[in-house]
């Protein structure tokens, strides 16, 4: 289940799936729009990191995390979502 920007703000530094797309192109575009604040819910620009990744035959996923208010500097080091388990923020 995709995560909302509000839920990401509540857990700074934690990566979570925010969207699924049918192909990597639309997923990459959405990740760009999140990073640059083109989507109002993800403003200001730079407050969120976002990456897209192919999920095989099912399409692609977009993962993001809120970094605008990261309280734990250790969480700010990783720039890409971890492989394997990802947090699902509700």
N, C-alpha and C positions, 0 to 999 in steps of 0.2 A: 504494500500500500504506500503510495507516494506521501512524502512529508511536506508540510507547509513551511513557509519562511518563518512564521511565528514560532513554530515548534523548534526550528533550528536556532533561533535567537535564544531560546530558553536553555539550549545545550551547546554553548559556544565550543567550537573545536571538534565536535563530533560529526563525522561524515554520515550522510543518510541519502537514500534513494529519493529523488524528488520528482522524477518523471521517467516514463518509458516511451520510446518512439519506435516506429517500424523500421528505421534505418539509421546508420551512423550520421548521415548528413543533417537531418533535422535535430538529432540529439546534440551534435556539435554546435549547431546554431543556437539552441536553447542554452547550452552551457555558456556560450559567449555572452548572450543577453543577460544571464544571471550575473556573471563576473563584472560586466560593464554597467550594471544598474539600468539597463534598457527596460527591464520589467519593474514597475513601480514597487511591487512587494519586496524586491531585492535591493532597494536603494538604501544608502548611498552606494555609488560605484565603489567596488573594492571591499565592501563589507562582507561579501561572500566569495568563497572559492568554489569553482564548479568544474567538473570534468565529465566527459562522455566516454563510454566504453561499450564496445560490441558485446552483446550477450548471446552471440551465436545466431541460430536460425530465427530466434524470436525477435530480433531487432537490436536495439541499443538502449542503454540506461543512462540517466544523468544523475550524478551524485554531487551534492553540495554540502558545504559547512559554513557556518557563520564565524567570521574571524574579526569582526569589528569590535567585539568586546571580549576577546579571549582572555580569561583570567589566568589560565594555566599556560605559561610560555612553552612548556614541553609539547603541548598539543599543536602549537603554531608551526612546528618544524616540518611536519609531513605536508608536502604540497599536493600529493595525489591520494585518492582514496585507497585504503588498504585492499589487497586482494583477499578474498575469503569473506569472513563475516563482516557485515556492515550493520551499523546501528539503524534500527527503524524507530524513529521518534514519533510518538503519537500526540 
